[in-house]
Amino acid sequence: MTLSQVVLFDLDGTITDSAPGIIACIRYALADLGLEGPNDVAMRSFLGPPLFDTFIDHFGVTEAQSKQMIAKYRERYHDVGEYENSVYPGLPEILADLRAQGATVATATSKPTASATRILTHFKLDGYFNFIGGAEMHGARQHKADVIAHTLEELGIDDPTTIKIHMVGDRSHDVLGAKRFGIPTIGVLWGYGSRAELTEAGAIAIVDDSAKLRALLGI
């Protein structure tokens, strides 16, 4: 591994605004159990962590019901919800310029790798990534720290504290997951988390537009 810059990106709420599709699919899954969710503004604050945890933490369902909801969610998501999505302004240019400068760029997302790959390919962003790191559809790799560990391994990074590396994400679990490996996180406010959440988790910087993110990444 060279000493070139490495940047790990969250996907939902960081590169793309996937909230419309995710919320619609959550409502689809809730309806299957005869449940209702809060309004869209409240629902946006649920986005980011693994769905299994989200369903249990916010809707009071059992583990078995959460698995049932995930199956129902995926019925709609893979054909429709995945593409009810848009890229945040300025992010394609940031990705392109990072690669042009020789940086290593990867995702570290709680979204299953197959879904992340389809979305990035759909938006013609996949070519900017050295590796697309995501969760396993049915395996043990679900939480952010597990995904980051997998991504670092695939990139051949044994000790991230010895290189110039950053995580970029919008929720506390991005910050906390990266902190497990000594990786500093830049928090972004155009996603689903708040300044208070990112500050409390320990983000080293928080930005509210892509120009400020560019400056912090040195591009």
N, C-alpha and C positions, 0 to 999 in steps of 0.2 A: 504494500500500500504506500503510495507516495504521500507527500505532505500537501497535496492540493486540497482546496476547500471541499468540504462535504456538507451537503444540506439535505436534511430529511424533512419531507413535507407531509403533514396530515392532508387528507383529501376533502372530506365533507366540511364545509364551513371555512376552508382555507384556500383551496384551489377552485372548487365549484360550490355554487349554492344549490345543494341537493334537497333543501327543505321541502319544496312543493311535492316532490315525488315521495319522499319518505313519510311526510305527514299523511298524505292520501293513503299510502299503504298501511300505515299504523291504524288509521280509521277503518280501513277494510278489515284488518285483523281483529280490531276491537268489536266490530259489528258481528263477527262470527261468534263471539262469546256473549253477545247481547249487551256490550258495554259501550259507554260513550266517553270521549275524551274532552279535555278543555279546549279553549279557543286556540287558533293557530299561533298566536303570540306566545302563549304559555307552552304550547307543544314544541316550539323552536328551541326552548331552553332545555328540552330533554335530549336533543340530538347530539351525537358525538360518541358516547360510550357504547359498548356492545348492546345489541337489541335485547339479548337475554336479560341483562341487568336492568335495562330501561323499563321493560315490561313489568318486571317484579317491583322495582323501586317506585315507579310512578303510577302503576295501575293496580297494585295489590294482588296480583295473580300468583298462583303457585308456580313452582318450577315446571311442572308438567304442562300447565296452561301456557306458560311462556314459550315452551317448545312448540306447542300447538299454534300459538300466535305467530311465531317465526315462520312456520310452514305456510300459514295463510298469507302472511305478509309477502313472502317470496312468490306466491302465485301471481300477484299483481306486479310486483316490483320488477321482475326480470323481463317482462314483456312491455310494460308501460312506465312504471314509476322511475326506473333507472334513467330514463331520458327526459323526465320532467325536471330539468336540471340546466344550469347555465354556468359559464366560466366567469369568475370575477374579473373586472377590468384590470389590466396591467399584469396579470399573472402569466399569460403566455410569453410576454416579452421578458419577464424576469427569468423564467425557465430557459428561454433561448439564450439570454445573455450569460447566465451561469455556465451553461454548457460551452458557449463560445469562449469563455475564459478558462476552460479546462476543469471546472468544478465537477465533482461527482454528485449526482442528484438522484434521490430515491424517494419513494413514498414510504411512510410508516403509518398505515391506516387501519382502523378497526373494521373497515369494510372487507368482506372476503376478497381475496386476490383476484379471482375471476371477474367479479363485478368491477373492481377498481380498474382492471385492465380494459374491460369493455368500455367503460366511461372515458378513460383517457384516450383510447383509440377513436371513439366516437368524436371527440373534440380535437382529434389530431394532435394530441399532446404527448402520446406515448413515446415518441422518438426523442424526447428531451430527458428521459429517465434511463439511468444505468441499470436500475432495478426497481420493480414495482413490488413493494413489500406490503402484504395485507394479512388478514386473519384467515383461518381455515374455516371452510363451510361447516364441517361437522367435527373438527378436531379440537385439540387442546389449546391451540394458538388463537386466543380470542382477545385478550387484554393488550393494552398499548405496550407495556413493558415486554411482553412476549413477542409482539410484532417487531419492536425495535431490536431485540436480541437476534431475531431471525434475519432482519435486514442487515445488521452489522456483520453477521456471520457470512451472509451471501456476498457482501462487499469486501470481505477479507479484512475487516477491521477488528483486531484483537483487543486493542486498548484505545477507545475513543478519546481519552483524556490527553493523548500524546499528539493529536492532530487538531487542526482548525475545523470544528464541526458545530453545526447548529441544528436544532429542531425548530420548525415553524408550525404553529398550530393555534387553534382558537379556543380550546377547552382546557380545564385544569388537568385532565387525565393525560393530555399531551405533555404538559410541563412535568407532572409527577413521574410519568413513564420514562421520559428522557433523563430526569434527575437520577434515576436508578443507575444510570451508566455514566454519570458525570457530564452529561451533555446539556449545555445551556439552551433554553427555549426562548424564541421571540414570539410573543403572543400577538395575534391579529384580532381586531375588533369588528371586522366585517362579517364574521361568522356568527356562532350561536352562544358564545360565552361573553361574560362581562369583564370590564377592567378590574373590578373588585375580585372576581374569581381568579383571573390570571395573576393578579398581584399576590393574592394570598397563597397561590400554589408555588410562586417563586420565579415567574418569568423574569428574565434579565432585562427585557425591554418590551414595550407594548406599542403597537403602531395602529393607526386608523386609516392609512391609505398606502397604496402600493409604492409610491415614491419614497416614503419613509422606510419601507421594508428594503427597497433597493439600496438605500444609503447604508443601512446596517449590514447588508450582505456584501457591500463593497463593489457594487456594479453600477 
